[in-house]
Amino acid sequence: MVESLRIGCLYAGSCSSEQDAAYDWCAEAAGTAKRCSLTTVEPDAFDVLWWHRDDEFDPDELPADAVETLRSFVRSGGGLLLTLGAMGAVVPLGFEDVRPDESGWEEISEPTGPLWKALYEDHPVHDEFDTLTVHTRGPGVTVPYTRYEGMVPAQGDVLASTARAETNAVSELSTIAWHPGDGQVIGIGSAVSFLHPTHDICRRNRQTLVGNALRHLAEGERSPLLGRPKDAETLTLARERLADDRHRPSYHLTPPANWLNDPNGLIHWNGRYHVFYQYNPAGPFHNTIHWGHAVSDDLVHWEDEPVALTPSPDGPDRDGCWSGCAVDDDGTPTILYTGGRETLQLPCMATATDDSLRAWDKDPENPIIQEVPREPQVLSTEDWDGEFRDHCVWREDGTWYQLIGAGIEDGGGAALLYESDDLRDWEYRGPILTGDRDTAGTVWECPELLDFGEKQLLHISNYEDVVYFVGTYEDGQFDPHRRDKLDHGDFYAPQSMWLDDGRILTWGWLPEARDVSAQWDAGWSGTMSLPRELTLADDGGLCQRPAPELRALRGENLGHDVLRLDGERRPLDIDSQQFELRATVRLDDADALALSVLETPDREEYTPIRYARNSEITVDRSTASLDERATSATQRMRVTPYDSPLSLRVFVDGSVVEVFANERHCLTSRVYPTREDATGISLRAEGGRATVASLDVWELDGAWPRADADRVPPQ
């Protein structure tokens, strides 16, 4: 591991017992390790420097001349390993702006160690390990630790979180990589103490991990930082690392890796379509939210852009840049979003500094609304002083209006109205609509008001469903006439984009329907729905159609003439997990018609979409996957009565199944078949005869560019 390396083992003042134990191991393993005081170290005499300390980091123990020596060594191409408390030195050394926010001593009651990210499974520090879970410290001891938990590093990238026995502590970020200048730094903040004995497996893992880090840093070959990519080449490489995952959608909008939730800041600007989204660069879990960014010229093919918004360590958005929207303020693209800090969540603003919308300046007066309204009283919880977040902003007759989602004490959710002349000074006007807690939810998130002329549509997300109301909005009040769900499945927090041709397109977040461990193993979580064009029918009902631009993804039409089904299963002559199916279905005297997708030849795995005589469509996930970490719950929605033909469009993309019925009803499902041959499609009438009057099936191309296999990975 470290044989023949010249390793400088750093200390301040004198070595502690923990440092003695670590550096004794290093000297024995390397043979050329030498202890060096921070005040006298000569870095050029070593291949790599290692600073290991058990105390919490004290900036006063880092002399100014030592700061300059270490900073110069790393930036000129050197490697530095910081373990346990020493990881706190990354800020005073100038390698990081955000200090680790958790440090101290913890009792280890079960095997503990790094939980490696799938994105970095082949990283040199993870060499020789065949699992993402690497226990490096056995139970029965109290040991020091330094980690990021409520915050994430701004310049570094998370290589690993923490595993405690079989539990994934995904928010305990233990292992970080930085690339200052031409050099690199690795921090391992927990479960690498050397002083106390531990069992053989943990001891070998610890020695291998630390040895790998020292070797990697000494060799100087840098692995790209993929969680915080700054250029298109690295973004594409991150996406390519996960490209072989059969559950990962290919033509839906997905993050390059890690975590995605709500769509944000949707805007058509200078002929390009921009979709921002809630993004966690630390891994596939919800924590310290940034704004990811994707762009398209045609609404079909997408490219990744660098992260657009990052929490400011000393700002009102320190703990997250949460959901918001984008508007055109007389030629200046402007974002309004929720900033989170401790128990406060308040509106903030940023303006674009260029037409690519890659760089944003946060308003120095953030938050632009300083407190939650007092009437009616906003709901206070153990997490928040007020459940008050997410923004919908529009301009009307020279005045700006803003909706903010909220919950009301002793009531239900609410959409609160503000108005302003300049987007900065806002006056509160009260709720445009409040809901009953039992039927519409305690808190309304992501409110959006859409104008269809004579009628308006208000939709809200209430932790479980996206509920929409069709009615009239006038003088700050919304009068609902109809109510329904925008989608009856795995769909949440939608936001819309107004196109130059007058259309309204809506995207929603499709959360995963499998547990945290499965998401971690995959290395990504969350995708967007297909863009849906929203209109109102003549009868006042809501119509939802896949954006017509999606036809550009279609390959050859593998359609069929009229199919008459009478109980025998009819396989289709196509095997695919990325396709669009369009059919017109009539139940003659059948009880139901079942369309099975993602089906294995022996039907060990299959997902039936069932249209029944009781005017209900169901997606039954009980046979969809052999993976116990995936949900088996059945999803249901009511549609047009059975005596009318059903117009059905189904989009399957990896783990996504989106169902559009009669251009009015939507049900989105997430399924995870385990077998590679789960690609079949079949039809069957149950309890009688049914007719499929038309049937078209197209395989669909992917939406993302692929990396050049011959290119050199970015450094």
Phi and psi in degrees as a GROMACS rama.xvg file:
@    title "Ramachandran Plot"
@    xaxis  label "Phi"
@    yaxis  label "Psi"
@TYPE xy
-123.325  13.1825  VAL-2
-57.1646  137.438  GLU-3
72.615  1.99443  SER-4
-80.1427  141.99  LEU-5
-92.7011  108.363  ARG-6
-114.363  124.708  ILE-7
-93.2965  114.849  GLY-8
-97.5527  111.402  CYS-9
-90.255  151.391  LEU-10
-154.517  159.304  TYR-11
-114.85  128.322  ALA-12
76.2376  -95.2716  GLY-13
-139.752  161.203  SER-14
-78.0072  137.467  CYS-15
-82.0405  172.411  SER-16
-61.9537  -37.9085  SER-17
-64.3678  -43.9426  GLU-18
-64.5596  -39.7916  GLN-19
-57.4892  -45.5489  ASP-20
-63.5528  -43.0288  ALA-21
-67.993  -45.9075  ALA-22
-74.5762  -27.7554  TYR-23
-63.7991  -43.8289  ASP-24
-60.3166  -41.7749  TRP-25
-64.0361  -43.4964  CYS-26
-64.054  -38.6314  ALA-27
-69.0479  -38.7237  GLU-28
-77.0918  -36.9086  ALA-29
-96.2316  -35.5311  ALA-30
83.5346  -21.2772  GLY-31
-126.004  26.1399  THR-32
-83.2316  142.068  ALA-33
-137.386  135.017  LYS-34
-79.3809  135.835  ARG-35
-136.758  130.882  CYS-36
-69.926  144.584  SER-37
-58.8023  -26.2073  LEU-38
-83.6735  -14.3035  THR-39
-125.457  -0.201794  THR-40
-62.0823  139.62  VAL-41
-115.596  93.2845  GLU-42
-56.8951  -32.5238  PRO-43
-65.6037  -12.0922  ASP-44
-82.8379  -1.88719  ALA-45
-129.187  156.118  PHE-46
-81.3001  -28.3132  ASP-47
-158.515  150.437  VAL-48
-112.576  143.066  LEU-49
-130.631  123.597  TRP-50
-116.537  115.28  TRP-51
-120.938  129.164  HIS-52
-150.674  146.32  ARG-53
-94.4792  -23.2476  ASP-54
-74.0787  154.414  ASP-55
-60.9974  144.65  GLU-56
-68.8209  132.959  PHE-57
-117.757  110.95  ASP-58
-57.4187  -26.4484  PRO-59
-67.8213  -18.9603  ASP-60
-83.3246  1.85118  GLU-61
-108.893  96.2012  LEU-62
-60.1849  151.308  PRO-63
-59.147  -39.8787  ALA-64
-68.8804  -31.1633  ASP-65
-68.8251  -38.0703  ALA-66
-58.1189  -48.7378  VAL-67
-65.6068  -37.6225  GLU-68
-64.9048  -48.8765  THR-69
-68.2873  -40.0579  LEU-70
-62.5993  -44.6867  ARG-71
-65.6034  -40.2929  SER-72
-60.345  -46.7776  PHE-73
-70.9583  -46.9947  VAL-74
-65.3113  -22.4784  ARG-75
-90.658  7.35318  SER-76
120.933  1.99247  GLY-77
-82.3012  167.491  GLY-78
-118.051  138.143  GLY-79
-133.335  127.549  LEU-80
-105.336  126.459  LEU-81
-117.595  119.212  LEU-82
-122.519  150.242  THR-83
52.3802  -128.516  LEU-84
-61.6131  -24.5316  GLY-85
-65.5181  -19.0429  ALA-86
-63.6267  -21.1576  MET-87
-68.0465  -10.3056  GLY-88
-78.7864  -7.2373  ALA-89
-63.3168  -29.3105  VAL-90
-75.6769  -54.7121  VAL-91
-63.1692  -23.9699  PRO-92
-76.7001  -9.01551  LEU-93
84.4854  15.3099  GLY-94
-94.628  -10.6451  PHE-95
-154.656  146.756  GLU-96
-95.1479  -23.4295  ASP-97
-108.89  117.962  VAL-98
-78.8644  152.354  ARG-99
-56.594  133.072  PRO-100
-96.4463  -1.19562  ASP-101
-133.35  128.804  GLU-102
-155.417  145.855  SER-103
158.233  -144.57  GLY-104
-126.774  142.763  TRP-105
-137.288  147.152  GLU-106
-86.6537  126.014  GLU-107
-91.4591  113.088  ILE-108
-104.883  -6.87761  SER-109
-154.115  159.654  GLU-110
-52.7089  132.651  PRO-111
-136.661  149.602  THR-112
173.898  -172.732  GLY-113
-65.0645  138.489  PRO-114
-105.106  101.321  LEU-115
-74.4574  143.636  TRP-116
-77.4255  140.161  LYS-117
-59.5063  -31.2502  ALA-118
-61.454  -27.2123  LEU-119
-115.673  27.5382  TYR-120
-59.296  -30.7745  GLU-121
-100.788  16.9481  ASP-122
-65.6704  141.378  HIS-123
-56.0626  -30.3929  PRO-124
-69.2809  -21.971  VAL-125
-94.8619  7.19899  HIS-126
-59.6665  143.321  ASP-127
81.113  -2.00931  GLU-128
-103.479  132.764  PHE-129
-105.788  17.0873  ASP-130
-142.467  153.623  THR-131
-75.1812  -21.4987  LEU-132
-93.5468  117.311  THR-133
-124.752  96.6013  VAL-134
-77.6502  123.128  HIS-135
-118.805  0.598523  THR-136
-146.501  122.606  ARG-137
-82.4991  170.675  GLY-138
-76.1252  167.328  PRO-139
96.0157  13.6412  GLY-140
-135.253  159.789  VAL-141
-110.699  122.322  THR-142
-132.804  159.839  VAL-143
-78.6467  158.343  PRO-144
-152.57  154.491  TYR-145
-142.299  125.908  THR-146
-147.507  162.889  ARG-147
-94.2807  132.252  TYR-148
-132.24  -62.6817  GLU-149
-80.0686  -13.652  GLY-150
-130.342  166.794  MET-151
-126.926  153.138  VAL-152
-63.5914  147.282  PRO-153
-87.4026  -35.0624  ALA-154
-101.637  -24.657  GLN-155
-91.6196  171.497  GLY-156
-125.808  139.256  ASP-157
-79.3828  121.782  VAL-158
-91.4115  -32.053  LEU-159
-153.998  148.033  ALA-160
-98.4513  -139.548  SER-161
-132.591  136.863  THR-162
-113.474  131.246  ALA-163
-118.483  102.895  ARG-164
54.6042  -120.054  ALA-165
-94.4312  5.13045  GLU-166
-97.6964  131.932  THR-167
-91.7491  107.839  ASN-168
-89.1984  75.2679  ALA-169
-67.5087  -24.0073  VAL-170
-86.9406  -3.79405  SER-171
-93.4245  91.6896  GLU-172
-83.7793  108.955  LEU-173
-103.187  -27.4581  SER-174
-129.894  120.798  THR-175
-129.486  147.004  ILE-176
-120.373  138.887  ALA-177
-126.805  152.604  TRP-178
-127.394  70.5411  HIS-179
-75.1059  128.531  PRO-180
56.012  -129.06  GLY-181
-95.1861  -2.09186  ASP-182
-105.249  -167.048  GLY-183
-151.697  153.043  GLN-184
-130.21  139.069  VAL-185
-124.282  132.821  ILE-186
-114.816  131.084  GLY-187
-124.095  103.405  ILE-188
-92.8905  -5.37394  GLY-189
-153.119  160.399  SER-190
62.0241  27.4879  ALA-191
-128.683  35.2321  VAL-192
-77.815  145.288  SER-193
-109.404  -13.796  PHE-194
-69.9204  -43.5476  LEU-195
-93.363  141.682  HIS-196
-63.0752  153.629  PRO-197
-145.609  169.778  THR-198
-72.6531  164.873  HIS-199
-58.5591  -41.1127  ASP-200
-63.7507  -47.3774  ILE-201
-64.4071  -39.3936  CYS-202
-63.9476  -44.8294  ARG-203
-64.0587  -41.4515  ARG-204
-61.4502  -42.9373  ASN-205
-62.8371  -45.4867  ARG-206
-66.2863  -38.4355  GLN-207
-65.6731  -44.4338  THR-208
-62.2726  -51.0219  LEU-209
-65.4591  -40.6202  VAL-210
-62.3274  -43.2429  GLY-211
-59.5096  -42.0875  ASN-212
-63.9113  -43.7382  ALA-213
-64.347  -42.8137  LEU-214
-63.089  -46.1712  ARG-215
-61.1662  -44.8379  HIS-216
-66.5536  -35.5309  LEU-217
-68.8913  -36.987  ALA-218
-72.8297  -23.72  GLU-219
77.6022  2.72153  GLY-220
-85.4912  118.389  GLU-221
-91.7507  134.186  ARG-222
-87.2868  137.754  SER-223
-62.9831  148.206  PRO-224
-86.447  109.953  LEU-225
-98.5022  -16.7504  LEU-226
-78.8803  -27.3346  GLY-227
-123.32  53.2411  ARG-228
-63.8647  141.422  PRO-229
-110.466  -4.38936  LYS-230
-142.637  162.767  ASP-231
-62.2854  -35.7659  ALA-232
-64.8848  -43.5513  GLU-233
-70.272  -37.2416  THR-234
-59.8976  -43.7198  LEU-235
-65.2545  -38.0496  THR-236
-63.6483  -41.625  LEU-237
-59.5353  -43.9773  ALA-238
-64.8375  -38.7638  ARG-239
-65.944  -31.1192  GLU-240
-59.8396  -27.0808  ARG-241
-109.232  9.02285  LEU-242
-67.9062  -22.6913  ALA-243
-84.354  -0.35913  ASP-244
-75.3415  113.716  ASP-245
-69.2947  -15.4337  ARG-246
-87.2236  -10.3135  HIS-247
-82.8292  122.763  ARG-248
-61.1  147.324  PRO-249
-107.272  -27.4108  SER-250
-114.995  0.965199  TYR-251
-87.8808  160.762  HIS-252
-80.0185  117.094  LEU-253
-126.518  160.236  THR-254
-74.4438  157.968  PRO-255
-60.5123  -30.3737  PRO-256
-172.502  -179.176  ALA-257
68.143  -138.532  ASN-258
-113.726  138.037  TRP-259
-130.778  136.488  LEU-260
-133.561  -126.501  ASN-261
-49.5234  139.154  ASP-262
-68.3764  141.362  PRO-263
-138.813  157.191  ASN-264
54.4717  33.7158  GLY-265
-65.7927  126.073  LEU-266
-155.057  139.98  ILE-267
-97.8829  108.923  HIS-268
-131.1  124.967  TRP-269
51.299  41.2138  ASN-270
81.9736  0.362061  GLY-271
-117.574  148.69  ARG-272
-98.9581  121.531  TYR-273
-112.077  126.706  HIS-274
-120.657  116.203  VAL-275
-97.1145  162.98  PHE-276
-158.707  156.678  TYR-277
-66.7565  126.444  GLN-278
-140.167  134.825  TYR-279
-113.279  109.197  ASN-280
-71.5024  -11.7499  PRO-281
-78.8983  -19.1451  ALA-282
159.48  179.618  GLY-283
-82.4473  62.1857  PRO-284
-156.298  161.868  PHE-285
-84.4129  116.362  HIS-286
-173.715  140.646  ASN-287
38.9566  74.7505  THR-288
-77.6308  134.648  ILE-289
-108.519  -177.608  HIS-290
-110.463  112.315  TRP-291
-77.5843  173.322  GLY-292
-153.18  130.302  HIS-293
-133.524  151.247  ALA-294
-137.685  149.801  VAL-295
-144.786  148.977  SER-296
-94.5974  -14.7629  ASP-297
-138.842  7.05571  ASP-298
68.7705  7.83772  LEU-299
-121.279  -50.3146  VAL-300
-102.881  130.681  HIS-301
-120.677  153.061  TRP-302
-130.432  143.853  GLU-303
-78.3  142.214  ASP-304
-117.77  158.217  GLU-305
-60.3386  160.374  PRO-306
-54.116  132.928  VAL-307
-91.1275  -43.6535  ALA-308
-124.837  133.997  LEU-309
-127.236  137.845  THR-310
-55.5976  140.25  PRO-311
-92.0167  126.077  SER-312
-54.2761  -31.9178  PRO-313
-113.177  15.4085  ASP-314
-101.746  175.443  GLY-315
-70.7164  -7.72621  PRO-316
-109.207  26.2714  ASP-317
-54.786  -37.6791  ARG-318
-95.6794  1.70382  ASP-319
158.041  140.098  GLY-320
-99.4251  95.2581  CYS-321
-92.4202  -169.273  TRP-322
-60.5298  148.161  SER-323
-168.185  -167.435  GLY-324
-137.529  170.858  CYS-325
-122.486  142.523  ALA-326
-136.778  163.497  VAL-327
-98.4793  108.735  ASP-328
-99.0036  82.386  ASP-329
51.3533  47.1155  ASP-330
96.6485  -2.27159  GLY-331
-112.992  113.091  THR-332
-62.9914  129.074  PRO-333
-133.432  134.808  THR-334
-108.119  134.075  ILE-335
-115.073  126.411  LEU-336
-143.844  166.19  TYR-337
-91.7152  125.203  THR-338
-98.7345  135.158  GLY-339
-112.526  132.277  GLY-340
-148.842  118.846  ARG-341
54.1147  -117.957  GLU-342
-101.325  12.3353  THR-343
-107.594  139.951  LEU-344
-135.701  115.288  GLN-345
-138.462  155.154  LEU-346
-68.6821  135.86  PRO-347
-127.826  167.512  CYS-348
-139.539  150.366  MET-349
-146.628  150.05  ALA-350
-122.132  145.634  THR-351
-73.3679  143.978  ALA-352
-101.848  -5.36316  THR-353
-153.5  165.986  ASP-354
-74.9827  -10.2668  ASP-355
-79.1946  -11.9454  SER-356
59.6289  30.9371  LEU-357
-88.6205  -30.8603  ARG-358
-119.439  138.304  ALA-359
-134.632  139.395  TRP-360
-102.495  122.761  ASP-361
-76.8203  142.093  LYS-362
-66.7058  130.902  ASP-363
-64.9751  -15.9476  PRO-364
-92.4932  5.36698  GLU-365
-56.0184  140.522  ASN-366
-77.7666  144.798  PRO-367
-79.1309  -16.4111  ILE-368
-119.443  121.572  ILE-369
-85.4723  -19.0393  GLN-370
-155.915  160.869  GLU-371
-76.3285  153.024  VAL-372
-67.2641  158.873  PRO-373
-100.101  -16.7802  ARG-374
-140.028  116.672  GLU-375
-70.3304  161.106  PRO-376
-68.7785  125.694  GLN-377
-74.6347  140.231  VAL-378
-60.4225  130.208  LEU-379
-108.046  137.284  SER-380
-128.679  179.346  THR-381
-66.6666  -20.759  GLU-382
-93.6878  -33.7265  ASP-383
-133.466  141.117  TRP-384
-64.6786  -26.0028  ASP-385
-157.775  129.811  GLY-386
-77.1463  94.0389  GLU-387
-152.953  99.9716  PHE-388
-165.631  167.34  ARG-389
74.5226  140.985  ASP-390
-135.834  140.668  HIS-391
-129.289  119.138  CYS-392
-125.131  136.539  VAL-393
-147.738  163.628  TRP-394
-116.513  137.139  ARG-395
-145.918  120.47  GLU-396
52.9142  43.2542  ASP-397
81.0918  -0.59582  GLY-398
-114.61  138.858  THR-399
-89.1551  139.324  TRP-400
-124.374  147.745  TYR-401
-139.203  131.052  GLN-402
-101.551  137.941  LEU-403
-127.283  133.444  ILE-404
-76.1677  148.298  GLY-405
-159.59  171.14  ALA-406
-122.207  150.57  GLY-407
-113.136  135.865  ILE-408
-56.6425  131.973  GLU-409
60.502  23.2802  ASP-410
-145.494  -155.045  GLY-411
-113.042  -156.505  GLY-412
-73.7706  163.828  GLY-413
-152.538  151.982  ALA-414
-110.944  113.263  ALA-415
-97.3518  137.416  LEU-416
-105.348  134.047  LEU-417
-126.22  159.882  TYR-418
-139.962  155.326  GLU-419
-155.876  155.111  SER-420
-92.2179  -18.8398  ASP-421
-139.07  11.1891  ASP-422
72.7953  -1.08931  LEU-423
-115.522  -40.5515  ARG-424
-103.468  111.306  ASP-425
-112.735  138.951  TRP-426
-113.056  131.377  GLU-427
-79.6448  133.878  TYR-428
-113.829  -13.5624  ARG-429
108.384  177.188  GLY-430
-75.1611  140.368  PRO-431
-85.7089  -22.5223  ILE-432
-162.589  138.654  LEU-433
-121.954  154.48  THR-434
-116.75  161.328  GLY-435
-77.7101  130.479  ASP-436
-59.1513  -38.3889  ARG-437
-73.948  -29.6814  ASP-438
-110.205  -20.5315  THR-439
-124.295  -0.0195762  ALA-440
102.615  155.151  GLY-441
-75.5977  -39.1499  THR-442
-130.039  137.449  VAL-443
-102.199  117.832  TRP-444
-102.153  158.913  GLU-445
48.3104  52.1606  CYS-446
-68.4074  146.769  PRO-447
-147.458  132.175  GLU-448
-109.563  122.925  LEU-449
-117.233  135.378  LEU-450
-102.193  119.777  ASP-451
-112.489  26.1678  PHE-452
93.3974  -106.178  GLY-453
-70.5974  -24.8757  GLU-454
-122.868  155.911  LYS-455
-124.71  158.881  GLN-456
-125.324  128.82  LEU-457
-115.96  124.408  LEU-458
-121.074  148.824  HIS-459
-138.649  156.793  ILE-460
-115.182  126.195  SER-461
-114.946  34.2349  ASN-462
83.7307  -27.2959  TYR-463
-119.03  -48.3596  GLU-464
-126.247  161.808  ASP-465
-103.166  107.893  VAL-466
-99.0647  134.925  VAL-467
-120.482  150.168  TYR-468
-123.199  129.203  PHE-469
-102.934  129.354  VAL-470
-172.648  -146.477  GLY-471
-126.674  137.68  THR-472
-114.684  124.037  TYR-473
-155.982  135.712  GLU-474
53.049  42.2504  ASP-475
76.6487  12.0778  GLY-476
-129.596  141.56  GLN-477
-110.065  125.56  PHE-478
-107.792  103.956  ASP-479
-79.8155  136.511  PRO-480
-108.642  -33.7449  HIS-481
-131.29  154.896  ARG-482
-145.044  137.92  ARG-483
-162.323  -175.196  ASP-484
-100.166  139.874  LYS-485
-70.03  -32.4219  LEU-486
-152.05  145.875  ASP-487
-103.806  16.0328  HIS-488
-134.331  -136.723  GLY-489
-84.8554  81.4549  ASP-490
-153.569  132.371  PHE-491
-156.111  157.724  TYR-492
51.925  50.3205  ALA-493
-70.1494  157.762  PRO-494
-145.276  152.917  GLN-495
-115.801  157.952  SER-496
-124.293  131.738  MET-497
-92.7042  122.809  TRP-498
-92.0484  161.436  LEU-499
-62.4483  -25.7284  ASP-500
-86.7243  8.11703  ASP-501
93.2572  -6.44567  GLY-502
-76.0702  155.407  ARG-503
-115.376  120.863  ILE-504
-111.717  137.307  LEU-505
-123.398  135.083  THR-506
-115.337  147.868  TRP-507
-126.86  160.21  GLY-508
-82.7997  130.378  TRP-509
-104.891  96.7846  LEU-510
-70.15  161.941  PRO-511
-72.7615  151.504  GLU-512
-116.61  39.2219  ALA-513
-139.489  165.001  ARG-514
-77.8427  174.17  ASP-515
-60.5855  -39.0422  VAL-516
-65.2263  -37.3488  SER-517
-67.7561  -38.1727  ALA-518
-66.4708  -40.6541  GLN-519
-63.5371  -45.3617  TRP-520
-61.6818  -33.127  ASP-521
-73.5946  -32.0718  ALA-522
89.897  2.58938  GLY-523
-152.654  159.774  TRP-524
-155.258  130.69  SER-525
93.7141  145.244  GLY-526
-149.961  166.626  THR-527
-92.9979  153.749  MET-528
-67.3298  168.672  SER-529
-65.629  150.684  LEU-530
-65.151  131.605  PRO-531
-114.644  131.723  ARG-532
-85.6228  123.957  GLU-533
-103.275  133.091  LEU-534
-144.107  168.596  THR-535
-107.989  134.34  LEU-536
-77.172  169.524  ALA-537
-60.0309  -28.7093  ASP-538
-86.1267  5.67502  ASP-539
89.109  -2.54058  GLY-540
-80.0829  159.477  GLY-541
-85.0083  133.412  LEU-542
-108.419  137.407  CYS-543
-129.225  121.928  GLN-544
-129.957  143.887  ARG-545
-59.3262  139.213  PRO-546
-54.426  132.085  ALA-547
-61.7101  -21.8577  PRO-548
-60.1316  -22.8724  GLU-549
-65.4084  -16.315  LEU-550
-61.4461  -22.4586  ARG-551
-65.0581  -16.5597  ALA-552
-82.9758  -11.8133  LEU-553
-69.9938  139.521  ARG-554
-95.669  -145.97  GLY-555
-66.1809  141.123  GLU-556
-80.3148  119.074  ASN-557
-106.231  51.4186  LEU-558
-79.8854  174.185  GLY-559
-132.585  154.696  HIS-560
-73.1037  -169.098  ASP-561
-57.6172  130.694  VAL-562
-110.81  127.624  LEU-563
-110.242  117.066  ARG-564
-108.848  137.365  LEU-565
-137.972  30.6126  ASP-566
118.1  -27.1451  GLY-567
-82.9616  136.173  GLU-568
-68.8524  135.854  ARG-569
-116.77  99.6632  ARG-570
-69.7369  145.235  PRO-571
-94.0473  152.807  LEU-572
-86.7352  55.2858  ASP-573
-150.151  138.81  ILE-574
-122.534  118.254  ASP-575
-163.902  154.176  SER-576
-123.424  13.5007  GLN-577
-137.692  88.6511  GLN-578
-151.279  165.712  PHE-579
-118.662  134.295  GLU-580
-123.956  132.571  LEU-581
-126.946  129.888  ARG-582
-147.776  153.12  ALA-583
-114.384  120.355  THR-584
-117.596  137.079  VAL-585
-130.866  127.047  ARG-586
-84.665  109.838  LEU-587
-74.7109  -86.4658  ASP-588
-118.081  15.4524  ASP-589
-74.8905  153.152  ALA-590
-74.9428  -31.7847  ASP-591
-165.836  162.902  ALA-592
-124.436  132.303  LEU-593
-114.143  124.335  ALA-594
-103.332  114.315  LEU-595
-100.865  131.072  SER-596
-122.594  166.054  VAL-597
49.6529  53.3801  LEU-598
-107.108  132.897  GLU-599
-82.7344  156.415  THR-600
-56.2226  -34.0895  PRO-601
-93.8118  5.82828  ASP-602
57.8464  29.5896  ARG-603
-67.8526  -34.9994  GLU-604
-126.731  132.611  GLU-605
-167.865  154.592  TYR-606
-120.358  104.106  THR-607
-84.8543  130.603  PRO-608
-102.774  112.402  ILE-609
-114.355  124.839  ARG-610
-106.441  118.094  TYR-611
-112.736  163.627  ALA-612
-64.0072  -20.5238  ARG-613
-83.06  17.9113  ASN-614
63.6151  38.0749  SER-615
-125.055  138.042  GLU-616
-108.888  132.779  ILE-617
-125.425  149.451  THR-618
-116.493  111.182  VAL-619
-94.8434  114.352  ASP-620
-99.1189  9.72666  ARG-621
-67.1611  -24.0953  SER-622
-115.321  12.5323  THR-623
-74.9065  -28.9104  ALA-624
-151.993  145.26  SER-625
-85.9748  -7.10342  LEU-626
-78.9234  117.02  ASP-627
-68.6721  -12.8291  GLU-628
-81.9544  -8.62305  ARG-629
-95.9827  144.464  ALA-630
-68.1518  150.995  THR-631
-114.856  11.896  SER-632
-67.6045  143.999  ALA-633
-89.8526  138.806  THR-634
-110.561  147.863  GLN-635
-139.067  149.553  ARG-636
-152.607  148.159  MET-637
-86.5522  144.054  ARG-638
-133.818  -169.253  VAL-639
-57.3447  141.527  THR-640
-51.4308  149.75  PRO-641
-63.9964  -21.0942  TYR-642
-78.1776  -0.531011  ASP-643
-106.509  147.159  SER-644
-60.6124  146.145  PRO-645
-101.061  125.213  LEU-646
-92.4663  119.262  SER-647
-123.616  131.125  LEU-648
-128.191  129.279  ARG-649
-127.043  129.285  VAL-650
-114.804  121.754  PHE-651
-114.156  130.818  VAL-652
-149.044  91.6435  ASP-653
65.764  -106.86  GLY-654
-99.3889  6.59317  SER-655
-104.943  132.436  VAL-656
-127.115  111.471  VAL-657
-109.852  124.585  GLU-658
-114.136  125.761  VAL-659
-114.237  123.365  PHE-660
-117.836  122.73  ALA-661
54.9359  25.0018  ASN-662
57.6145  21.5566  GLU-663
-127.497  -37.6437  ARG-664
-113.741  140.231  HIS-665
-129.46  141.836  CYS-666
-140.404  116.759  LEU-667
-109.202  134.231  THR-668
-130.994  150.351  SER-669
-115.982  124.977  ARG-670
-136.297  153.667  VAL-671
-137.73  69.8843  TYR-672
-61.2178  144.737  PRO-673
-94.2605  -24.3185  THR-674
-90.2367  140.224  ARG-675
-67.703  -21.9926  GLU-676
-91.8506  16.4322  ASP-677
-83.3582  70.164  ALA-678
-132.389  3.08123  THR-679
-80.9461  161.816  GLY-680
-134.212  134.772  ILE-681
-146.346  162.118  SER-682
-127.808  147.619  LEU-683
-156.374  132.659  ARG-684
-88.0971  141.004  ALA-685
-115.32  125.394  GLU-686
74.261  24.9145  GLY-687
152.338  -156.163  GLY-688
-107.37  147.963  ARG-689
-142.032  156.722  ALA-690
-124.216  132.162  THR-691
-104.219  102.509  VAL-692
-73.8272  -27.9616  ALA-693
-149.677  146.701  SER-694
-150.19  122.219  LEU-695
-128.702  137.886  ASP-696
-133.78  129.36  VAL-697
-124.737  132.444  TRP-698
-74.7624  143.217  GLU-699
-112.751  140.851  LEU-700
-74.2838  165.828  ASP-701
-79.2889  161.358  GLY-702
-99.8363  -5.90321  ALA-703
-117.391  143.107  TRP-704
-69.4546  147.89  PRO-705
-99.0112  149.484  ARG-706
-71.796  152.296  ALA-707
-73.9528  120.373  ASP-708
-62.2333  -22.3215  ALA-709
-95.1467  -2.63866  ASP-710
-76.088  156.266  ARG-711
-85.3265  128.75  VAL-712
-57.3976  141.655  PRO-713
-64.9899  149.668  PRO-714
